[in-house]
Amino acid sequence: LFPVFQWLVKHVLSSREQRGAQIRRYSELRFKASKVMPGDEEKEMQLQRAAPLIQSVREKYQPPRQFRQRETKQERSEVQHVQCVLLEYGQSLPKSKVSTEGE
């Protein structure tokens, strides 16, 4: 009878710990959803001020696409795929890499 009580007490304590951790995670989630910390407000303001600049830099330095691949159903190796993508943007792999990886 004593081993049964030991098992029961161990099981109750572990389930309490699990339930406590679950409730703690839920309460933290609810707190974060309803309350804003002062440091978070500052970061959000900085991000909002920087967003137009980030967008303009992305648009300015986006690589110009020179070619576009046709949709094909044939499978290509990884090296061939990399070569095709680089060619779309006007670049290519160095000759030494193409010859050694293509084999």
All heavy atoms as an XYZ file, in Angstrom:
859
protein
N       0.827     -1.196      0.000
C       0.000      0.000      0.000
C       0.879      1.271      0.000
O       0.530      2.257     -0.628
C      -0.907     -0.021      1.235
C      -2.051      0.992      1.237
C      -2.992      0.746      0.071
C      -2.796      0.925      2.548
N       1.987      1.226      0.696
C       2.876      2.380      0.772
C       3.436      2.781     -0.602
O       3.476      3.977     -0.917
C       4.003      2.102      1.770
C       4.909      3.274      1.974
C       4.450      4.418      2.628
C       6.205      3.245      1.514
C       5.287      5.509      2.805
C       7.038      4.329      1.688
C       6.584      5.470      2.346
N       3.871      1.809     -1.465
C       4.365      2.192     -2.801
C       3.294      2.887     -3.644
O       3.610      3.772     -4.437
C       4.792      0.876     -3.439
C       5.007     -0.058     -2.313
C       4.097      0.393     -1.214
N       2.054      2.511     -3.451
C       0.972      3.148     -4.206
C       0.870      4.611     -3.805
O       0.717      5.505     -4.652
C      -0.372      2.411     -3.972
C      -1.514      3.181     -4.604
C      -0.302      1.000     -4.509
N       0.942      4.890     -2.497
C       0.878      6.270     -2.038
C       2.085      7.074     -2.523
O       1.956      8.244     -2.896
C       0.794      6.338     -0.506
C      -0.566      5.993      0.027
C      -0.712      4.964      0.946
C      -1.700      6.677     -0.387
C      -1.964      4.638      1.432
C      -2.942      6.356      0.102
C      -3.087      5.332      1.022
N       3.246      6.453     -2.537
C       4.436      7.138     -3.045
C       4.245      7.521     -4.509
O       4.536      8.644     -4.913
C       5.671      6.245     -2.912
C       6.237      6.180     -1.535
C       7.489      5.314     -1.501
O       7.607      4.366     -2.273
N       8.414      5.657     -0.612
N       3.765      6.573     -5.300
C       3.536      6.846     -6.718
C       2.502      7.948     -6.880
O       2.654      8.853     -7.702
C       3.074      5.573     -7.424
C       2.709      5.836     -8.851
C       3.542      5.881     -9.915
C       1.393      6.124     -9.353
N       2.829      6.170    -11.060
C       1.510      6.332    -10.729
C       0.140      6.221     -8.758
C       0.418      6.638    -11.529
C      -0.941      6.526     -9.548
C      -0.803      6.732    -10.930
N       1.427      7.888     -6.101
C       0.348      8.865     -6.195
C       0.850     10.264     -5.834
O       0.556     11.242     -6.540
C      -0.812      8.454     -5.286
C      -2.072      9.307     -5.370
C      -2.626      9.273     -6.784
C      -3.107      8.808     -4.372
N       1.611     10.374     -4.773
C       2.149     11.680     -4.363
C       3.103     12.213     -5.424
O       3.057     13.400     -5.782
C       2.847     11.563     -2.986
C       3.647     12.820     -2.674
C       1.828     11.291     -1.896
N       3.967     11.354     -5.958
C       4.900     11.776     -7.014
C       4.136     12.260     -8.244
O       4.459     13.286     -8.837
C       5.813     10.618     -7.396
C       6.905     11.022     -8.387
C       7.643      9.850     -8.978
C       8.467      9.128     -7.940
N       9.281      8.048     -8.552
N       3.097     11.544     -8.612
C       2.291     11.902     -9.775
C       1.561     13.227     -9.539
O       1.496     14.079    -10.437
C       1.298     10.779    -10.078
C       0.530     10.978    -11.329
N       1.107     10.920    -12.568
C      -0.790     11.257    -11.538
C       0.190     11.145    -13.483
N      -0.976     11.367    -12.876
N       1.016     13.439     -8.373
C       0.313     14.685     -8.056
C       1.280     15.863     -8.092
O       0.955     16.919     -8.654
C      -0.386     14.573     -6.675
C      -0.827     15.941     -6.173
C      -1.567     13.635     -6.746
N       2.461     15.706     -7.516
C       3.434     16.791     -7.510
C       3.911     17.141     -8.916
O       4.051     18.322     -9.263
C       4.619     16.430     -6.617
C       4.330     16.369     -5.113
C       5.574     15.941     -4.355
C       3.809     17.687     -4.606
N       4.136     16.146     -9.747
C       4.574     16.428    -11.123
C       3.467     17.097    -11.928
O       3.725     18.012    -12.713
C       5.060     15.162    -11.812
O       3.983     14.296    -12.074
N       2.225     16.668    -11.733
C       1.125     17.306    -12.465
C       0.922     18.735    -11.985
O       0.572     19.622    -12.777
C      -0.161     16.488    -12.339
O      -0.596     16.457    -11.003
N       1.137     19.006    -10.685
C       1.059     20.375    -10.178
C       2.129     21.251    -10.821
O       1.860     22.390    -11.190
C       1.248     20.396     -8.659
C       0.008     20.148     -7.890
C       0.275     20.397     -6.421
N      -0.902     20.096     -5.629
C      -0.941     20.162     -4.323
N       0.148     20.504     -3.651
N      -2.039     19.873     -3.668
N       3.338     20.744    -10.933
C       4.420     21.509    -11.566
C       4.092     21.817    -13.020
O       4.282     22.939    -13.483
C       5.733     20.742    -11.478
C       6.342     20.687    -10.116
C       7.614     19.866    -10.087
O       8.144     19.527    -11.170
O       8.078     19.545     -8.981
N       3.595     20.823    -13.731
C       3.243     21.019    -15.136
C       2.130     22.050    -15.272
O       2.183     22.940    -16.124
C       2.824     19.701    -15.773
C       3.948     18.726    -15.969
C       3.458     17.381    -16.489
O       2.258     17.141    -16.598
N       4.401     16.496    -16.781
N       1.119     21.930    -14.451
C      -0.019     22.862    -14.508
C       0.442     24.273    -14.122
O       0.023     25.257    -14.738
C      -1.129     22.377    -13.581
C      -2.358     23.212    -13.592
C      -3.088     23.065    -14.902
N      -4.320     23.834    -14.817
C      -4.952     24.307    -15.839
N      -4.508     24.059    -17.048
N      -6.036     25.008    -15.704
N       1.312     24.385    -13.119
C       1.837     25.693    -12.721
C       2.631     26.347    -13.832
O       2.492     27.550    -14.082
N       3.452     25.574    -14.509
C       4.234     26.110    -15.628
C       3.317     26.545    -16.766
O       3.529     27.591    -17.392
C       5.229     25.068    -16.121
N       2.274     25.774    -17.021
C       1.327     26.109    -18.080
C       0.587     27.405    -17.748
O       0.437     28.282    -18.606
C       0.335     24.967    -18.263
C      -0.636     25.158    -19.386
C      -1.606     23.983    -19.494
O      -1.720     23.169    -18.601
N      -2.312     23.920    -20.603
N       0.152     27.554    -16.527
C      -0.557     28.764    -16.108
C       0.381     29.962    -16.153
O      -0.016     31.056    -16.576
C      -1.163     28.573    -14.703
C      -2.325     27.586    -14.784
C      -1.632     29.896    -14.114
C      -2.873     27.160    -13.447
N       1.617     29.787    -15.744
C       2.590     30.881    -15.790
C       2.818     31.347    -17.228
O       2.845     32.539    -17.512
C       3.909     30.438    -15.163
C       4.964     31.545    -15.205
C       6.174     31.228    -14.378
N       5.760     31.287    -12.979
C       5.898     30.290    -12.118
N       6.444     29.163    -12.495
N       5.506     30.412    -10.870
N       2.991     30.401    -18.163
C       3.183     30.782    -19.576
C       1.972     31.521    -20.112
O       2.107     32.524    -20.827
C       3.455     29.533    -20.426
C       4.849     28.978    -20.253
C       5.167     27.927    -21.317
N       4.162     26.884    -21.419
C       4.203     25.712    -20.799
N       5.224     25.432    -20.017
N       3.252     24.812    -20.961
N       0.787     31.060    -19.755
C      -0.439     31.713    -20.224
C      -0.550     33.123    -19.649
O      -0.897     34.066    -20.363
C      -1.665     30.881    -19.826
C      -2.968     31.514    -20.247
C      -3.353     31.540    -21.581
C      -3.816     32.108    -19.311
C      -4.534     32.126    -21.973
C      -4.992     32.697    -19.694
C      -5.356     32.710    -21.018
O      -6.518     33.289    -21.404
N      -0.248     33.280    -18.360
C      -0.350     34.609    -17.748
C       0.679     35.564    -18.336
O       0.386     36.749    -18.549
C      -0.210     34.517    -16.230
O       1.062     34.044    -15.882
N       1.890     35.082    -18.632
C       2.889     35.934    -19.271
C       2.439     36.346    -20.663
O       2.624     37.497    -21.072
C       4.233     35.212    -19.335
C       4.921     35.082    -18.004
C       6.182     34.243    -18.073
O       6.505     33.712    -19.162
O       6.849     34.110    -17.034
N       1.832     35.444    -21.371
C       1.324     35.759    -22.706
C       0.241     36.824    -22.633
O       0.251     37.787    -23.405
C       0.777     34.489    -23.371
C       0.165     34.670    -24.750
C       1.254     35.011    -25.761
C      -0.566     33.412    -25.168
N      -0.685     36.675    -21.703
C      -1.759     37.657    -21.551
C      -1.197     39.011    -21.116
O      -1.671     40.057    -21.557
C      -2.789     37.169    -20.530
C      -3.548     35.923    -20.962
C      -4.468     36.192    -22.082
N      -5.517     37.101    -21.603
C      -6.509     37.531    -22.313
N      -6.638     37.136    -23.551
N      -7.392     38.347    -21.814
N      -0.213     39.013    -20.246
C       0.394     40.261    -19.788
C       1.071     40.985    -20.941
O       0.895     42.192    -21.116
C       1.399     39.983    -18.673
C       2.092     41.232    -18.178
C       1.467     42.064    -17.279
C       3.366     41.550    -18.618
C       2.096     43.206    -16.820
C       4.003     42.683    -18.162
C       3.362     43.520    -17.271
N       1.834     40.242    -21.739
C       2.533     40.858    -22.863
C       1.559     41.405    -23.897
O       1.858     42.372    -24.592
C       3.481     39.860    -23.508
C       4.700     39.563    -22.667
C       5.576     38.531    -23.331
C       6.753     38.168    -22.442
N       7.568     37.118    -23.036
N       0.381     40.768    -24.011
C      -0.603     41.220    -24.989
C      -1.300     42.500    -24.531
O      -1.701     43.322    -25.356
C      -1.640     40.129    -25.231
N      -1.437     42.686    -23.228
C      -2.198     43.845    -22.748
C      -1.322     44.989    -22.252
O      -1.747     46.135    -22.247
C      -3.147     43.414    -21.629
O      -2.416     42.929    -20.523
N      -0.121     44.722    -21.814
C       0.753     45.755    -21.253
C       1.949     45.990    -22.173
O       2.403     45.094    -22.854
C       1.285     45.334    -19.881
C       0.217     44.942    -18.903
C      -0.587     46.123    -18.468
C      -1.559     45.669    -17.375
N      -2.773     46.377    -17.362
N       2.421     47.235    -22.164
C       3.589     47.589    -22.970
C       4.661     48.128    -22.031
O       4.401     49.019    -21.223
C       3.228     48.654    -24.026
C       4.447     49.045    -24.830
C       2.126     48.137    -24.932
N       5.840     47.582    -22.136
C       6.948     48.029    -21.306
C       7.547     49.301    -21.913
O       7.497     49.492    -23.137
C       8.016     46.936    -21.230
C       7.524     45.623    -20.675
S       6.875     45.762    -19.016
C       8.380     45.786    -18.112
N       8.115     50.197    -21.092
C       8.676     51.456    -21.619
C       9.768     51.236    -22.664
O       9.837     51.960    -23.648
C       9.255     52.132    -20.373
C       8.561     51.514    -19.227
C       8.179     50.123    -19.645
N      10.609     50.243    -22.494
C      11.652     49.972    -23.478
C      11.082     49.509    -24.811
O      11.616     49.822    -25.874
N       9.962     48.783    -24.745
C       9.321     48.312    -25.970
C       8.746     49.472    -26.773
O       8.782     49.465    -28.005
C       8.222     47.305    -25.648
C       8.766     46.022    -25.065
O       9.981     45.760    -25.233
O       7.981     45.270    -24.444
N       8.211     50.486    -26.075
C       7.664     51.650    -26.778
C       8.769     52.380    -27.537
O       8.570     52.794    -28.682
C       7.000     52.602    -25.785
C       5.666     52.130    -25.262
C       5.043     53.131    -24.298
O       5.594     54.240    -24.129
O       3.996     52.793    -23.732
N       9.919     52.530    -26.898
C      11.042     53.199    -27.543
C      11.492     52.451    -28.791
O      11.713     53.043    -29.848
C      12.232     53.262    -26.580
C      12.466     54.606    -25.970
C      13.669     54.583    -25.056
O      14.774     54.251    -25.520
O      13.471     54.896    -23.876
N      11.621     51.137    -28.670
C      12.043     50.329    -29.816
C      11.034     50.415    -30.953
O      11.406     50.487    -32.127
C      12.237     48.877    -29.391
C      13.450     48.657    -28.542
C      13.580     47.204    -28.125
C      14.755     47.001    -27.189
N      14.864     45.621    -26.716
N       9.757     50.413    -30.606
C       8.706     50.490    -31.636
C       8.766     51.834    -32.357
O       8.627     51.900    -33.579
C       7.337     50.291    -30.983
C       6.202     50.225    -31.957
C       6.263     49.021    -32.882
O       6.772     47.970    -32.455
O       5.791     49.136    -34.030
N       8.998     52.919    -31.608
C       9.102     54.243    -32.222
C      10.311     54.310    -33.159
O      10.222     54.840    -34.261
C       9.223     55.324    -31.139
C       7.970     55.506    -30.310
S       6.674     56.294    -31.239
C       7.305     57.947    -31.293
N      11.448     53.753    -32.726
C      12.641     53.745    -33.569
C      12.411     52.937    -34.831
O      12.827     53.334    -35.922
C      13.831     53.181    -32.799
C      14.361     54.086    -31.726
C      15.483     53.446    -30.925
O      15.734     52.253    -31.052
N      16.148     54.244    -30.101
N      11.724     51.820    -34.683
C      11.441     50.977    -35.842
C      10.519     51.685    -36.822
O      10.716     51.611    -38.035
C      10.829     49.660    -35.389
C      10.575     48.630    -36.472
C      11.879     48.233    -37.147
C       9.891     47.414    -35.894
N       9.522     52.381    -36.307
C       8.600     53.112    -37.186
C       9.313     54.242    -37.915
O       9.032     54.503    -39.083
C       7.425     53.664    -36.377
C       6.434     52.620    -35.966
C       5.312     53.193    -35.124
O       5.308     54.369    -34.788
N       4.356     52.340    -34.781
N      10.243     54.906    -37.226
C      10.995     55.972    -37.885
C      11.963     55.419    -38.925
O      12.241     56.057    -39.929
C      11.763     56.799    -36.857
C      10.865     57.776    -36.113
C      11.669     58.645    -35.197
N      11.817     57.875    -33.951
C      12.776     58.035    -33.075
N      13.715     58.916    -33.271
N      12.821     57.307    -31.981
N      12.493     54.225    -38.686
C      13.491     53.649    -39.588
C      12.863     52.879    -40.741
O      13.544     52.608    -41.734
C      14.415     52.728    -38.814
N      11.596     52.519    -40.646
C      10.959     51.684    -41.673
C      11.037     52.288    -43.074
O      11.389     51.582    -44.031
C       9.520     51.371    -41.281
N      10.715     53.574    -43.273
C      10.828     54.126    -44.644
C      12.262     54.084    -45.174
O      12.481     53.806    -46.359
C      10.356     55.575    -44.491
C       9.584     55.611    -43.235
C      10.144     54.551    -42.357
N      13.231     54.340    -44.310
C      14.626     54.293    -44.738
C      15.026     52.880    -45.139
O      15.662     52.668    -46.179
C      15.540     54.796    -43.625
C      17.039     54.718    -43.909
C      17.396     55.632    -45.071
C      17.830     55.062    -42.679
N      14.635     51.910    -44.349
C      14.950     50.521    -44.658
C      14.329     50.118    -45.988
O      14.971     49.476    -46.823
C      14.477     49.597    -43.517
C      15.305     49.854    -42.260
C      14.555     48.138    -43.929
C      14.764     49.175    -41.022
N      13.081     50.519    -46.208
C      12.397     50.175    -47.459
C      13.087     50.829    -48.658
O      13.276     50.199    -49.698
C      10.923     50.596    -47.387
C      10.119     50.177    -48.578
C      10.040     48.674    -48.731
O      10.135     47.925    -47.768
N       9.887     48.223    -49.946
N      13.496     52.092    -48.510
C      14.152     52.765    -49.632
C      15.506     52.134    -49.945
O      15.879     52.007    -51.111
C      14.319     54.260    -49.338
O      15.232     54.456    -48.284
N      16.241     51.713    -48.918
C      17.533     51.056    -49.142
C      17.317     49.713    -49.828
O      18.054     49.350    -50.756
C      18.297     50.883    -47.807
C      19.482     49.952    -47.966
C      18.740     52.227    -47.288
N      16.312     48.959    -49.402
C      16.015     47.671    -50.067
C      15.685     47.870    -51.533
O      16.139     47.116    -52.392
C      14.843     46.984    -49.372
C      15.217     46.276    -48.125
C      14.027     45.528    -47.567
N      14.382     44.885    -46.317
C      13.518     44.465    -45.427
N      12.226     44.618    -45.639
N      13.917     43.884    -44.320
N      14.872     48.881    -51.836
C      14.491     49.129    -53.231
C      15.679     49.618    -54.051
O      15.851     49.221    -55.196
C      13.359     50.148    -53.283
C      12.039     49.606    -52.773
C      10.977     50.677    -52.659
O      11.270     51.852    -52.967
O       9.860     50.334    -52.255
N      16.510     50.459    -53.451
C      17.644     51.025    -54.179
C      18.690     49.976    -54.519
O      19.245     49.956    -55.616
C      18.286     52.142    -53.358
C      19.422     52.836    -54.065
C      19.963     53.976    -53.234
C      21.094     54.663    -53.955
N      21.641     55.778    -53.170
N      18.969     49.081    -53.568
C      20.041     48.114    -53.749
C      19.557     46.722    -54.137
O      20.305     45.765    -54.070
C      20.902     48.038    -52.480
C      21.681     49.299    -52.268
C      21.292     50.213    -51.313
C      22.789     49.583    -53.049
C      21.995     51.387    -51.125
C      23.500     50.745    -52.873
C      23.099     51.650    -51.907
O      23.807     52.813    -51.734
N      18.320     46.626    -54.564
C      17.817     45.336    -55.038
C      18.524     44.988    -56.341
O      18.655     45.831    -57.226
C      16.313     45.428    -55.270
C      15.686     44.125    -55.668
C      14.180     44.275    -55.808
O      13.664     45.374    -55.806
N      13.505     43.169    -55.939
N      19.012     43.755    -56.469
C      19.746     43.416    -57.697
C      18.807     43.413    -58.907
O      17.690     42.903    -58.834
C      20.290     42.010    -57.422
C      19.418     41.465    -56.356
C      18.933     42.631    -55.552
N      19.247     44.017    -60.000
C      18.389     44.047    -61.192
C      18.387     42.687    -61.882
O      19.439     42.107    -62.145
C      19.046     45.113    -62.072
C      20.478     45.089    -61.650
C      20.488     44.736    -60.203
N      17.229     42.192    -62.163
C      17.104     40.902    -62.825
C      17.221     41.121    -64.332
O      16.494     41.920    -64.911
C      15.748     40.301    -62.477
C      15.637     38.862    -62.812
C      14.326     38.322    -62.293
N      14.498     36.918    -62.024
C      13.717     36.218    -61.256
N      12.712     36.777    -60.656
N      13.935     34.944    -61.061
N      18.141     40.412    -64.957
C      18.357     40.599    -66.389
C      17.612     39.570    -67.222
O      17.210     39.858    -68.343
C      19.856     40.519    -66.688
C      20.628     41.631    -66.022
C      22.120     41.511    -66.260
O      22.593     40.537    -66.826
N      22.867     42.512    -65.816
N      17.465     38.386    -66.720
C      16.784     37.309    -67.437
C      15.777     36.667    -66.504
O      15.849     36.791    -65.295
C      17.782     36.230    -67.891
C      18.914     36.771    -68.704
C      20.173     36.922    -68.150
C      18.730     37.124    -70.027
C      21.226     37.414    -68.884
C      19.778     37.616    -70.775
C      21.030     37.756    -70.203
N      14.843     35.955    -67.067
C      13.895     35.206    -66.266
C      13.813     33.786    -66.830
O      13.717     33.591    -68.028
C      12.513     35.861    -66.326
C      11.585     35.351    -65.269
C      10.327     36.190    -65.174
N      10.492     37.469    -64.519
C      10.520     37.660    -63.205
N      10.440     36.636    -62.407
N      10.639     38.864    -62.700
N      13.854     32.820    -65.926
C      13.831     31.425    -66.363
C      12.431     31.033    -66.813
O      11.437     31.489    -66.281
C      14.232     30.497    -65.224
C      15.668     30.617    -64.821
C      16.004     29.590    -63.764
O      15.507     28.483    -63.795
N      16.859     29.969    -62.841
N      12.396     30.160    -67.798
C      11.114     29.577    -68.197
C      10.771     28.463    -67.232
O      11.645     27.821    -66.663
C      11.211     28.991    -69.607
C      11.406     30.019    -70.663
C      11.422     29.351    -72.010
N      11.753     30.314    -73.034
C      12.249     30.008    -74.188
N      12.492     28.762    -74.504
N      12.521     30.954    -75.059
N       9.503     28.234    -67.058
C       9.068     27.135    -66.189
C       9.315     25.817    -66.914
O       8.793     25.582    -68.002
C       7.574     27.270    -65.873
C       7.257     28.458    -64.999
C       7.884     28.340    -63.624
O       7.944     27.214    -63.085
O       8.311     29.377    -63.091
N      10.159     24.987    -66.341
C      10.441     23.675    -66.919
C      10.169     22.610    -65.882
O      10.272     22.852    -64.681
C      11.911     23.565    -67.371
O      12.745     23.747    -66.232
C      12.242     24.593    -68.422
N       9.844     21.436    -66.352
C       9.558     20.330    -65.454
C      10.776     19.437    -65.248
O      10.707     18.477    -64.509
C       8.393     19.505    -65.990
C       7.098     20.268    -65.986
C       5.956     19.436    -66.474
C       4.690     20.260    -66.482
N       3.552     19.536    -66.989
N      11.876     19.777    -65.906
C      13.044     18.925    -65.794
C      13.831     19.291    -64.524
O      13.944     20.450    -64.144
C      13.880     19.008    -67.071
C      15.069     19.859    -67.052
C      15.656     20.079    -68.428
O      15.981     21.184    -68.698
N      15.813     19.094    -69.298
N      14.340     18.264    -63.875
C      15.092     18.433    -62.634
C      16.518     18.849    -62.948
O      17.144     18.322    -63.863
C      15.109     17.116    -61.840
C      13.749     16.702    -61.333
C      13.230     17.622    -60.249
O      14.040     18.096    -59.430
O      12.018     17.888    -60.240
N      17.040     19.803    -62.169
C      18.418     20.245    -62.332
C      19.191     19.947    -61.059
O      18.624     19.927    -59.974
C      18.470     21.754    -62.569
C      17.942     22.152    -63.896
C      18.238     23.616    -64.122
N      17.174     24.136    -64.955
C      16.511     25.243    -64.734
N      16.793     25.980    -63.719
N      15.561     25.619    -65.536
N      20.478     19.773    -61.225
C      21.316     19.588    -60.039
C      21.431     20.925    -59.310
O      21.094     21.978    -59.842
C      22.697     19.078    -60.437
O      23.412     20.099    -61.098
N      21.931     20.861    -58.107
C      22.062     22.088    -57.309
C      23.028     23.071    -57.959
O      22.786     24.273    -57.974
C      22.529     21.732    -55.902
C      22.540     22.901    -54.951
C      22.898     22.508    -53.541
O      22.963     21.313    -53.238
O      23.134     23.426    -52.737
N      24.105     22.564    -58.524
C      25.092     23.426    -59.179
C      24.463     24.116    -60.388
O      24.649     25.323    -60.591
C      26.333     22.604    -59.603
C      27.300     23.441    -60.405
C      27.022     22.028    -58.376
N      23.695     23.378    -61.181
C      23.028     23.979    -62.339
C      22.018     25.038    -61.904
O      21.892     26.087    -62.522
C      22.337     22.902    -63.167
C      23.281     22.014    -63.928
C      22.541     20.896    -64.653
O      21.467     20.479    -64.213
N      23.122     20.429    -65.742
N      21.304     24.757    -60.822
C      20.323     25.723    -60.324
C      21.018     27.010    -59.881
O      20.565     28.116    -60.198
C      19.526     25.115    -59.166
C      18.562     26.069    -58.546
N      17.425     26.490    -59.193
C      18.584     26.697    -57.348
C      16.781     27.332    -58.419
N      17.461     27.476    -57.282
N      22.132     26.879    -59.172
C      22.885     28.058    -58.720
C      23.397     28.844    -59.919
O      23.305     30.075    -59.955
C      24.043     27.636    -57.788
C      24.995     28.790    -57.531
C      23.501     27.098    -56.480
N      23.909     28.140    -60.938
C      24.397     28.823    -62.133
C      23.276     29.595    -62.822
O      23.455     30.740    -63.227
C      24.997     27.817    -63.103
C      26.330     27.278    -62.662
C      26.836     26.176    -63.595
O      26.068     25.610    -64.368
N      28.121     25.872    -63.493
N      22.096     28.985    -62.926
C      20.967     29.647    -63.573
C      20.521     30.892    -62.807
O      20.252     31.936    -63.404
C      19.793     28.686    -63.718
S      20.074     27.384    -64.908
N      20.455     30.791    -61.502
C      20.037     31.940    -60.705
C      21.061     33.061    -60.816
O      20.700     34.234    -60.947
C      19.816     31.522    -59.226
C      19.619     32.738    -58.343
C      18.628     30.592    -59.110
N      22.346     32.731    -60.762
C      23.368     33.759    -60.903
C      23.304     34.420    -62.277
O      23.478     35.642    -62.398
C      24.756     33.167    -60.661
C      25.092     32.865    -59.198
C      26.408     32.102    -59.123
C      25.149     34.114    -58.376
N      23.043     33.647    -63.308
C      22.934     34.222    -64.650
C      21.733     35.153    -64.766
O      21.784     36.147    -65.493
C      22.840     33.115    -65.695
C      24.160     32.413    -66.012
C      23.917     31.240    -66.952
C      25.154     33.380    -66.608
N      20.658     34.856    -64.059
C      19.491     35.740    -64.087
C      19.856     37.136    -63.623
O      19.315     38.123    -64.103
C      18.391     35.210    -63.164
C      17.638     34.032    -63.695
C      16.534     33.617    -62.757
O      15.885     34.502    -62.169
O      16.315     32.417    -62.609
N      20.774     37.227    -62.672
C      21.165     38.515    -62.119
C      22.484     39.024    -62.680
O      23.101     39.925    -62.131
C      21.232     38.424    -60.587
C      19.871     38.240    -59.987
C      19.413     36.984    -59.628
C      19.018     39.324    -59.811
C      18.151     36.810    -59.091
C      17.760     39.156    -59.276
C      17.334     37.903    -58.917
O      16.082     37.747    -58.392
N      22.949     38.440    -63.785
C      24.123     38.952    -64.474
C      25.450     38.556    -63.869
O      26.444     39.238    -64.086
N      25.503     37.484    -63.120
C      26.752     37.024    -62.531
C      26.958     35.574    -62.906
O      26.073     34.927    -63.442
C      26.710     37.166    -61.009
C      26.531     38.585    -60.542
C      26.430     38.663    -59.037
O      26.582     37.675    -58.342
N      26.173     39.854    -58.534
N      28.146     35.056    -62.618
C      28.403     33.637    -62.859
C      29.420     33.131    -61.857
O      30.109     33.908    -61.210
C      28.903     33.414    -64.280
O      30.141     34.063    -64.448
N      29.506     31.815    -61.736
C      30.499     31.205    -60.870
C      31.868     31.302    -61.520
O      31.976     31.316    -62.754
C      30.177     29.724    -60.649
C      29.023     29.414    -59.723
C      28.762     27.906    -59.722
C      29.313     29.872    -58.315
N      32.928     31.360    -60.737
C      34.272     31.328    -61.328
C      34.482     30.030    -62.099
O      33.909     28.994    -61.778
C      35.199     31.388    -60.112
C      34.376     31.917    -59.001
C      32.961     31.540    -59.303
N      35.302     30.081    -63.130
C      35.516     28.915    -64.003
C      36.010     27.702    -63.225
O      35.619     26.589    -63.488
C      36.515     29.252    -65.119
C      36.024     30.274    -66.082
C      34.912     29.729    -66.913
C      34.492     30.753    -67.957
N      33.295     30.420    -68.613
N      36.892     27.897    -62.257
C      37.437     26.748    -61.513
C      36.334     26.021    -60.740
O      36.315     24.811    -60.664
C      38.542     27.207    -60.575
O      38.015     28.114    -59.614
N      35.394     26.763    -60.158
C      34.318     26.138    -59.401
C      33.357     25.401    -60.330
O      32.863     24.343    -60.008
C      33.545     27.170    -58.592
C      34.327     27.676    -57.428
C      33.391     28.177    -56.397
C      34.195     28.663    -55.227
N      33.816     28.095    -54.009
N      33.081     25.982    -61.496
C      32.145     25.352    -62.426
C      32.709     24.021    -62.905
O      32.010     23.031    -62.963
C      31.873     26.300    -63.629
C      31.057     25.584    -64.680
C      31.152     27.544    -63.151
N      33.998     23.987    -63.239
C      34.569     22.755    -63.757
C      34.687     21.671    -62.688
O      34.474     20.514    -62.957
C      35.933     23.035    -64.396
O      36.821     23.498    -63.398
N      35.017     22.054    -61.451
C      35.182     21.023    -60.410
C      33.858     20.551    -59.878
O      33.691     19.372    -59.602
C      36.032     21.576    -59.228
O      35.398     22.717    -58.707
C      37.432     21.893    -59.677
N      32.876     21.421    -59.729
C      31.573     21.002    -59.182
C      30.672     20.400    -60.235
O      29.771     19.643    -59.933
C      30.877     22.200    -58.535
C      31.580     22.666    -57.282
C      30.907     23.898    -56.692
O      29.856     24.294    -57.211
O      31.420     24.426    -55.711
N      30.872     20.710    -61.475
C      30.004     20.216    -62.534
C      30.235     18.774    -62.841
O      29.434     18.126    -63.486
N      31.351     18.190    -62.407
C      31.675     16.798    -62.739
C      31.010     15.824    -61.845
O      30.581     15.926    -60.816
C      33.187     16.606    -62.681
C      33.870     17.426    -63.752
C      35.389     17.342    -63.628
O      35.898     16.693    -62.703
O      36.052     17.935    -64.460
